[in-house]
Amino acid sequence: MATWIAHLRIAEELLAKIPQLDAHQFAIGNIAPDSGIPDEHSENFEPPSRITHLLVENEDEEFQYRDFDFYKEFLSSINPFGRETNKFSFLLGYFFHIITDNLWFIKIGRPSRIKYLSKFENKRVFSKEIKKDWYGLDFAYVRNNPDSIYWKIFLNSEYKENFLDFYPNDTIARQVEFLKNFYKRADKEIDENYRIQDNIYLSKDEVDIFVKETVNTLLKIYKILWIEQTEVEVNHSVLEITGV
């Protein structure tokens, strides 16, 4: 799954192309699916990923995202820019988050596993180690970009109305507050637990390319579903109509 700042960077680029959106609710929507409460190993969440990310694991132990189900249930009948602009902005961000996670798995998660997993004793150790780079790059971006969406939009965002009833009322709001505080940190614990520089398993350039390509893919999906209003049928993910 993509990092939180990767999601917000993508949201920032999309807001420049779809200015009618409510920026604050769109930003929150882009991090909201990760609001599940984790267990002690951060491996299982409540609500579980099969609900929050419409995610199932196939027989090859790979993930299958059913983002089109989310679109059909929550977005297909909503008026984008009428009285429900805030709701639409949040739900569109949520929808794009799920698609982005799918793309991250395809372009970064799976290739990293193929290349590096055998070097570690198990998946848990592997995951912990590569995420030192993933989130280290997040911190580097936030610190080096004081005019980014994190500082200008996200820190001033509030989630007051619960748009998805499978989350307890305060769950998403609590996650928003956690992330507001998390990326402002510059203490020794952060610098020891994350690789802010000298990354090993993921580079800044790779993340930059991922953000750019994902923005283009999401804009293509937005054009098909909301500008052209094309009726589509896919098996699981709207990525099926993009050629990805």
Secondary structure, 3 states (H helix, E strand, C coil): CCCHHHHHHHHHHHHHHCCCCCHHHHHHHCCHHHHCEECCCCCCEECCHHHHCCEEECCCCCEEECHHHHHHHHHCCCCCCCCCHHHHHHHHHHHHHHHHHHHHHHHHHHHHHHHHHHHCCCHHHHHHHHHHHHHHHHHHHHHHCCCCHHHHCHHHCCCCCCCCCCCCCCHHHHHHHHHHHHCCCCCHHHHHHCCCCCCCCCCHHHHHHHHHHHHHHHHHHHHHHHHCCCCCCCCCCHHHHCCC
